[in-house]
Every structure is written in structure tokens, then in C-alpha cells.
């Protein structure tokens, strides 16, 4: 009798198979995590490997389904057999020490990792299952990949060095360097870098001036102009839909602008709003 009850309970449990994990790593450290599995009806729990995440979505057979967060785990209730896809964006899977980035893979299943195109792998926690260009598949368990950006790190090092020189050098030492002939060739770089790291004064500013100060790309400028046209404030969903930006692209773009101090992000009734911190001059 007990065996029959146990067998019945096992049959009633949701069945999970063929779990796949894909991690797309962006050059700013954010990771898009996609977990795919075959499920049957019932209650299904997905362990959450991070605390900070955004842009969470769950689809069963390509249709959106509710996803709940309980005790640090994702919980979903499939109503039919099919393929469940859970996706979220997080900055917690990566860390950086010096010039070396590390992407951590705390999964119980093998994980396919797509690294940024201009990155170079410099270390692995174990033998990969496969490698193809910037895609690498790691075995199950706690794994990691070390990578660097050779060309980008060179530019960043120069910028940081020049900025530090400008910050710590007074006019007397600069004059002394000119007299000694040491900094004659470097003086244009020093002054240009100092200008770049200045805080923009309050008041109106043109999009060209803002772009020059922060080295903005076209998408970033489009979002700023969009916010300016909307009175300086708009929902993230509106920005994404009206400008035709993918969800993860829009989120990462807004986070970059927030880090620069150009926009402020705030939650209002579970919706993310972006507020422009500058008044853009009309052309």
C-alpha cells in the first residue's frame, strides 16, 4: 500500500528534463541568463543564483506565464506539457580584479556562455565541453571563465593615468614640467582629459555638447532626445517600444545613462521611469 502511495505521489510531481542554461555576457558586466527546460503540469521551482536581477520573464511554449519569487527561488505553475523559458538580466555573475573579468557559473547544469566579441579568454575553472569563437560550454557545477579586453584595457589605462595626473597636479608643477621639457608632448592630452571629466554645469546644454562630454552613442542620444521631447520623463516600456529597442538593450542603456548622471531611474507602481537630469537646448 505504501509503495502504491509513493508511486502515485511521484507520478503527480512535475517532470523536468533537458535543462539548458545560456549566459550572454555584455562588455559592461551585465549578463542575460536564459534557462530552458521541458516541464509537465504542476509546481516547479527554479533556484535563483543571484539577488539582483531585472527584466524577468517566463514563457511556456512561447506564451508569457506568471512567475513568482518565494524564499529566493522562482516558482512557476505550468498548466500543460511544454518548453519553459525563464530569462533575466543581472550584474552579479561577473566580477573584475585589475584588468581581468570573471564570469561565475553557479549552475547545476552545463552552461553555454557567449562572451563579448572583443574579449580574450585567459583562464578556465575546468575543461570546457566545447569552444566555438566567442561561445564556450562549461560542465555542470561551480565554474568560472576569466577574460580580458586587450584593446579596451589599453585605452582605459591611458585615460585613468591622464585623469589622475590632472587631478593631482597643480599649476606650479605643470609649469615646472613645461620648463623642464618633460610634459611638452603630453600637455594637450592632459588638458583634454581634464575637460572631459569635469562636471557639466546646470542649465541648458545641447545634445552635441552632452555627447562630447560623455562620448554618447547614437542610441543613447536618441533616448535623451526622446526624454527631452516628453518633458524630461517617461516609462522604460515607452522608451523601449517607441524607439524599437530590445528589452535588455534598453535596460542596459538606461543603467549606463544613470551611471553617468544623465538620467535618474525610479520605480513607480512596479514600473521603471527614467527622468532626464539635463535640459536639452532646442536646435
C-alpha positions as CSV (number, residue, x, y, z in Angstrom):
1,X,0.0,0.0,0.0
2,X,2.8,2.4,1.0
3,X,4.6,1.6,-2.3
4,X,1.5,2.4,-4.2
5,X,1.1,5.8,-2.5
6,X,4.7,6.7,-3.1
7,X,4.4,5.8,-6.7
8,X,1.2,7.9,-7.0
9,X,2.9,10.9,-5.5
10,X,5.9,10.5,-7.8
11,X,3.5,10.4,-10.8
12,X,1.8,13.6,-9.6
13,X,5.1,15.6,-9.4
14,X,6.0,17.8,-12.3
15,X,8.6,16.3,-14.6
16,X,11.6,18.3,-15.7
17,X,14.1,17.3,-18.3
18,X,16.7,18.7,-20.7
19,X,17.5,21.8,-18.8
20,X,19.7,24.2,-20.7
21,X,21.4,27.4,-19.4
22,X,22.7,30.1,-21.7
23,X,24.6,33.2,-20.4
24,X,25.2,36.2,-22.7
25,X,27.9,38.4,-21.2
26,X,28.0,42.1,-22.1
27,X,31.0,44.3,-22.1
28,X,29.7,46.3,-19.1
29,X,29.5,43.2,-16.9
30,X,25.7,42.6,-17.2
31,X,24.6,39.0,-18.1
32,X,21.5,37.9,-19.8
33,X,20.6,34.5,-18.3
34,X,18.2,32.2,-20.2
35,X,17.1,28.8,-18.6
36,X,15.2,26.4,-20.9
37,X,13.6,23.2,-19.7
38,X,10.8,20.7,-20.6
39,X,8.1,20.6,-18.0
40,X,4.8,18.9,-17.2
41,X,1.8,20.4,-15.3
42,X,2.4,21.1,-11.6
43,X,4.5,23.3,-9.3
44,X,8.1,23.9,-10.5
45,X,10.9,25.6,-8.6
46,X,13.9,27.2,-10.1
47,X,16.8,28.0,-7.8
48,X,17.8,31.7,-8.1
49,X,21.6,32.1,-8.2
50,X,21.6,35.9,-7.8
51,X,20.0,38.5,-5.6
52,X,19.9,41.4,-8.0
53,X,18.1,40.9,-11.3
54,X,15.8,42.8,-13.7
55,X,13.8,42.2,-16.9
56,X,12.4,38.9,-15.6
57,X,10.2,36.9,-17.9
58,X,8.8,33.4,-18.2
59,X,7.3,31.8,-21.3
60,X,5.7,28.4,-21.7
61,X,5.5,27.4,-25.3
62,X,6.3,31.0,-26.3
63,X,3.5,32.4,-24.2
64,X,4.0,34.6,-21.2
65,X,3.2,32.9,-17.9
66,X,3.2,34.2,-14.2
67,X,6.4,33.7,-12.3
68,X,6.6,34.0,-8.5
69,X,9.5,34.7,-6.2
70,X,9.4,32.6,-3.0
71,X,12.3,32.3,-0.5
72,X,14.9,33.2,-3.1
73,X,13.6,30.8,-5.7
74,X,11.5,31.2,-8.9
75,X,8.2,29.3,-8.8
76,X,6.1,28.6,-11.8
77,X,2.9,26.5,-12.3
78,X,2.8,25.0,-15.8
79,X,-0.7,24.1,-16.9
80,X,0.4,21.9,-19.8
81,X,3.4,20.0,-21.1
82,X,5.9,22.1,-23.0
83,X,9.1,24.1,-23.0
84,X,9.5,26.7,-20.2
85,X,11.9,29.6,-20.8
86,X,13.0,31.8,-17.9
87,X,15.1,34.9,-18.7
88,X,16.6,37.7,-16.6
89,X,19.3,40.3,-16.6
90,X,21.9,40.5,-13.7
91,X,25.2,42.2,-12.9
92,X,26.0,39.7,-10.2
93,X,27.6,36.9,-12.3
94,X,30.6,38.9,-13.1
95,X,33.4,40.5,-11.1
96,X,36.6,42.4,-12.1
97,X,40.1,42.4,-10.5
98,X,42.6,44.6,-12.2
99,X,42.1,44.1,-15.9
100,X,40.7,40.6,-15.6
101,X,37.0,40.0,-15.7
102,X,35.5,36.7,-14.3
103,X,32.0,35.3,-15.1
104,X,30.8,32.9,-12.5
105,X,28.5,30.0,-13.3
106,X,26.8,28.7,-10.2
107,X,24.5,26.2,-12.1
108,X,23.8,22.5,-11.6
109,X,23.6,22.1,-15.4
110,X,26.1,22.7,-18.2
111,X,26.1,26.3,-19.3
112,X,26.7,27.9,-22.7
113,X,28.5,31.3,-22.3
114,X,28.6,33.9,-25.0
115,X,31.4,36.3,-24.3
116,X,31.8,39.8,-25.8
117,X,33.3,39.7,-29.3
118,X,36.4,41.7,-28.4
119,X,37.2,39.7,-25.3
120,X,40.0,37.1,-24.9
121,X,39.8,34.1,-22.5
122,X,42.8,33.9,-20.1
123,X,41.6,31.3,-17.6
124,X,39.1,28.5,-17.0
125,X,38.0,26.6,-13.9
126,X,37.9,23.3,-15.8
127,X,37.9,21.6,-19.2
128,X,35.2,23.1,-21.4
129,X,32.7,20.8,-23.2
130,X,33.1,22.8,-26.4
131,X,34.5,26.1,-27.7
132,X,33.4,28.0,-30.9
133,X,34.6,31.5,-31.5
134,X,33.3,33.6,-28.5
135,X,30.9,30.8,-27.4
136,X,32.1,28.3,-24.7
137,X,30.2,25.5,-23.0
138,X,31.2,24.6,-19.4
139,X,30.3,21.5,-17.5
140,X,27.8,21.4,-14.6
141,X,28.8,22.7,-11.1
142,X,30.6,25.8,-9.9
143,X,32.6,27.0,-12.9
144,X,34.2,30.3,-14.0
145,X,35.8,31.9,-17.0
146,X,38.5,34.6,-16.9
147,X,38.6,37.1,-19.8
148,X,40.1,40.4,-20.7
149,X,39.6,43.2,-23.2
150,X,43.1,43.8,-24.6
151,X,42.4,46.8,-26.8
152,X,39.8,48.4,-24.4
153,X,42.0,48.0,-21.3
154,X,44.8,49.9,-23.1
155,X,42.6,52.9,-23.7
156,X,41.2,52.8,-20.2
157,X,44.6,52.7,-18.6
158,X,45.7,55.8,-20.6
159,X,42.5,57.6,-19.6
160,X,42.8,56.8,-15.9
161,X,46.5,57.8,-15.9
162,X,45.9,61.1,-17.6
163,X,42.9,61.9,-15.4
164,X,45.0,61.2,-12.2
165,X,47.8,63.5,-13.4
166,X,45.3,66.3,-14.0
167,X,43.7,65.8,-10.6
168,X,46.8,65.7,-8.6
169,X,49.0,68.3,-10.4
170,X,48.8,72.0,-9.6
171,X,49.7,74.8,-11.9
172,X,53.1,75.1,-10.4
173,X,54.1,71.6,-11.2
174,X,52.6,71.8,-14.7
175,X,54.7,75.0,-15.3
176,X,57.8,73.2,-14.0
177,X,57.2,70.3,-16.3
178,X,57.0,72.6,-19.3
179,X,60.2,74.4,-18.3
180,X,62.0,71.0,-17.9
181,X,60.6,69.9,-21.3
182,X,59.1,66.7,-19.8
183,X,55.4,67.2,-20.5
184,X,55.5,69.2,-23.7
185,X,54.2,66.4,-25.8
186,X,51.7,65.3,-23.2
187,X,50.2,68.7,-22.4
188,X,47.3,68.6,-25.0
189,X,46.3,65.2,-23.6
190,X,46.3,66.4,-20.0
191,X,44.1,69.4,-20.7
192,X,41.7,67.5,-22.9
193,X,41.3,64.7,-20.3
194,X,40.7,67.3,-17.6
195,X,38.0,68.9,-19.6
196,X,36.3,65.5,-20.2
197,X,36.0,64.6,-16.6
198,X,34.5,68.0,-15.5
199,X,31.0,68.0,-14.2
200,X,28.6,69.7,-16.5
201,X,27.1,72.9,-15.1
202,X,23.4,73.1,-14.5
203,X,21.3,74.8,-17.1
204,X,20.6,74.1,-20.8
205,X,23.0,72.1,-22.9
206,X,22.9,70.9,-26.5
207,X,22.8,67.2,-27.3
208,X,26.2,67.7,-29.2
209,X,27.8,69.2,-26.0
210,X,26.4,66.4,-23.9
211,X,27.6,63.8,-26.4
212,X,31.1,65.2,-26.4
213,X,31.3,65.3,-22.7
214,X,30.2,61.7,-22.2
215,X,31.1,60.1,-25.6
216,X,27.5,59.0,-26.2
217,X,26.5,56.6,-28.9
218,X,23.5,57.1,-31.2
219,X,21.1,55.0,-29.1
220,X,22.0,57.0,-26.0
221,X,21.4,60.3,-27.8
222,X,18.1,59.0,-29.1
223,X,16.9,58.2,-25.6
224,X,18.0,61.6,-24.3
225,X,16.2,63.4,-27.1
226,X,13.1,61.2,-26.6
227,X,13.0,62.1,-22.9
228,X,13.5,65.8,-23.7
229,X,10.6,65.8,-26.1
230,X,8.4,64.1,-23.5
231,X,9.1,66.7,-20.9
232,X,12.1,65.0,-19.3
233,X,10.3,61.9,-18.0
234,X,9.0,58.6,-19.5
235,X,8.4,55.0,-18.7
236,X,11.1,52.5,-19.7
237,X,8.5,50.5,-21.6
238,X,7.5,53.6,-23.6
239,X,11.2,54.3,-24.4
240,X,11.7,50.7,-25.5
241,X,8.6,50.4,-27.6
242,X,8.7,53.9,-29.3
243,X,12.4,53.6,-30.2
244,X,12.3,49.9,-31.2
245,X,14.9,48.8,-28.7
246,X,15.2,45.2,-27.4
247,X,14.3,45.0,-23.7
248,X,17.7,44.1,-22.4
249,X,19.4,46.7,-24.6
250,X,17.1,49.4,-23.3
251,X,17.7,48.5,-19.7
252,X,21.5,48.4,-20.0
253,X,21.4,51.7,-21.9
254,X,19.4,53.4,-19.2
255,X,21.7,52.0,-16.5
256,X,24.7,53.5,-18.3
257,X,23.0,56.9,-18.5
258,X,22.1,56.6,-14.8
259,X,25.7,55.8,-14.0
260,X,26.8,58.9,-16.0
261,X,24.3,61.0,-14.0
262,X,22.4,61.9,-17.1
263,X,19.2,60.2,-16.0
264,X,17.6,59.0,-12.8
265,X,15.7,55.7,-12.7
266,X,12.9,55.2,-10.2
267,X,10.2,52.7,-9.5
268,X,6.6,53.8,-9.6
269,X,3.8,51.2,-9.2
270,X,6.2,48.4,-10.3
271,X,7.1,50.4,-13.5
272,X,10.5,51.9,-14.1
273,X,10.6,55.6,-15.0
274,X,13.5,57.5,-16.5
275,X,14.0,61.1,-15.5
276,X,16.3,63.4,-17.5
277,X,18.7,65.4,-15.3
278,X,19.6,68.0,-18.0
279,X,17.5,70.4,-20.0
280,X,18.4,70.0,-23.7
281,X,18.7,73.1,-25.9
282,X,16.3,73.1,-28.8
283,X,18.1,73.2,-32.2
